């Protein structure tokens, strides 16, 4: 049964509450007023045409420890944000954190979101799916793409293809071999229902996020961390998710590890359908962040101390962004390439010193790129932060 959330809990998206003017490099903006949450636990951002859709979860106050999920959008690359809409649900509490973030995707007036909920066992639970057919003004509860509301499903990702279909991947309960499996499902009615899920890999890493991408020729791709070895792997489908090609290792480091690294990767495509990925390995002799692309197919090391990353392809540039430990605290850094990832500029820091800034995301803006992350300053709650590359 569909659940329509009360109109009294919803705000119109027409009014803008914050004006942010892009400035020089490394000027950071905190759209706290737009979000209206005391502390940000998780977020996702999705670019559709010239519209940015954002989904955030966090605490409203120090006295309320239940995570609230809010949706907002920008039609000018993050300079203005709409008033937030509470995406309420009647299910279990939200179980979201950086690396296991709330997720959303959009196609015209249709917006779909998924996240993990808290089950009976601590730090585990089933997915919940919600959808909007009016650009985020009102929301309804959809079916769980994983079907099993009593299971454990985490580290989801969501994307919409050029035909308007929505695709989801996630990690599911351990299989008979004891490993988590990578699952996939598709919705052809804008998130109201999901087709029966399929198993893409029955032995994937159990704690690293998965990344979906659609190439210009409308092929579907998922980047994830395999089990043995723990290298990043790419699966692709050219028939709308019905069949998947044999998996390909993206950066062969032959990393064998019995534990949870909690680090996924980023992937993007250029106009020629060539892919570019940002990947991390913990292999002792090679540890660090690398970029790999299908043009040269040779990993290029970006930083030894970097971990969480994202990547974007612009007209003549590839930009990678990451977080990295330093003597000045965990910071957000970036580098760019103008020769298809063969060489890279010297890394530059974006976030302020003496902060804990983590898990950056990057999207193409009007003339360049917008980078977003969560940042915790001393004695303050974690906030949503962003800056533009000029």
GITATA-V683987 format. One record per residue. SS is DSSP state (A for helix, B for strand, O for the rest). Layout:
SS + SS
This chain:
O + O + O + B + O + O + A + A + A + O + O + O + O + O + O + B + B + B + B + O + O + O + O + O + O + O + O + O + B + O + O + A + A + A + A + O + O + O + B + B + B + B + B + B + B + B + B + B + O + O + B + B + B + B + B + B + B + B + B + O + B + O + O + B + O + O + O + B + B + B + B + B + B + B + O + O + O + O + O + B + B + B + O + O + B + B + O + O + O + O + O + O + O + B + O + O + B + O + O + B + O + O + B + B + B + B + B + O + O + B + B + B + B + B + B + B + B + O + O + O + O + O + O + O + O + O + B + B + B + B + B + B + O + O + O + O + O + O + O + B + B + O + O + O + O + O + O + O + O + O + O + O + O + B + B + B + B + B + B + B + O + O + O + O + O + B + B + B + B + B + B + B + O + O + O + O + O + O + O + B + B + B + B + B + B + B + B + O + O + O + O + O + O + O + O + O + O + B + B + B + B + B + B + B + O + O + O + O + O + O + B + B + B + B + O + O + O + O + O + B + B + B + B + B + B + B + O + O + O + O + O + B + B + B + B + B + B + O + O + O + O + O + O + O + O + O + O + B + B + O + O + O + O + O + O + O + O + O + O + O + O + O + O + O + O + B + B + B + B + O + O + O + O + O + B + B + B + B + B + B + B + O + O + O + O + O + O + B + B + B + B + B + B + O + O + O + O + O + O + B + B + B + B + O + O + B + B + B + B + B + B + B + B + O + O + O + O + B + B + B + B + B + B + B + O + O + O + O + O + O + B + B + B + B + B + B + B + O + O + O + O + O + O + O + O + O + O + B + B + O + O + O + O + O + B + B + B + B + B + B + B + B + B + B + O + O + O + O + B + B + B + B + B + B + B + B + B + O + O + O + O + O + B + B + B + B + B + B + B + O
